[in-house]
């Protein structure tokens, strides 16, 4: 999406109690050969009894990428500063709800070529977002689950700040399910539904690849006000350190749920390797390769699982 480059990150993982989910403090940065660069920090804290869950993110980026529009692929430069926090309270050990707050400052400008009306040079937006989160988590582990289910939903309302402010809404719901097959293998599935109101900027619309974490597609290629997708992944541990996965997924986007069948499905499949970077926490360094039904190949390098 942004060319070839280098990303570096560091994270400190710890538990506040024996039954608590893993807490993380992390820093990261990247730079690519097309001039894109970014830096970010994350904090994810869980109280000893998991009663409180706090997730915070702050970052800045200056990236150049292609936005797919009716005029074709348009090179776009986007400079952004983002801060987001989600604070949730657990009513039981499995069920929690919370608030979501976000501030985004972004400047969009085409990098030459055709210019869509929505991307005039120097387009600057300040957006404030508030909403609610819901989480019903019955997984056996928050880092590498092999059994159980998780249902999560986030509903937000955003408003552009300034004299000509306008509002838009978005809701995302996900269902994750896990089933073990013996001591070293498991099956993971994810279903995602997304809906956004008219007037939502393209970077907040429903996206195959960004909204649902599906592998195989550029996250700015298949956007819409509605989206559904389904993914499955088979996970196998070969030893204490090494593992592998095979996966597949399919999704659809459109401006209405009734339109989802018109443009056809976007499907992809692939395989990956896992290397466990910690003896204390089941956290993997992951490398995946995916091939889509559009005959495009994508390589993914990250820490953890996609879902």
HELIX and SHEET records of a PDB file:
HELIX    1   1 UNK A  202  UNK A  204  5                                   3    
HELIX    2   2 UNK A  257  UNK A  259  5                                   3    
SHEET    1   A15 UNK A   5  UNK A  14  0                                        
SHEET    2   A15 UNK A  23  UNK A  32 -1                                        
SHEET    3   A15 UNK A  37  UNK A  46 -1                                        
SHEET    4   A15 UNK A  52  UNK A  69 -1                                        
SHEET    5   A15 UNK A  72  UNK A  90 -1                                        
SHEET    6   A15 UNK A  95  UNK A 110 -1                                        
SHEET    7   A15 UNK A 123  UNK A 137 -1                                        
SHEET    8   A15 UNK A 148  UNK A 160 -1                                        
SHEET    9   A15 UNK A 167  UNK A 181 -1                                        
SHEET   10   A15 UNK A 185  UNK A 196 -1                                        
SHEET   11   A15 UNK A 226  UNK A 237 -1                                        
SHEET   12   A15 UNK A 242  UNK A 254 -1                                        
SHEET   13   A15 UNK A 266  UNK A 276 -1                                        
SHEET   14   A15 UNK A 284  UNK A 292 -1                                        
SHEET   15   A15 UNK A 297  UNK A 303 -1                                        
SHEET    1   B 2 UNK A 206  UNK A 207  0                                        
SHEET    2   B 2 UNK A 223  UNK A 224 -1                                        
END                                                                             
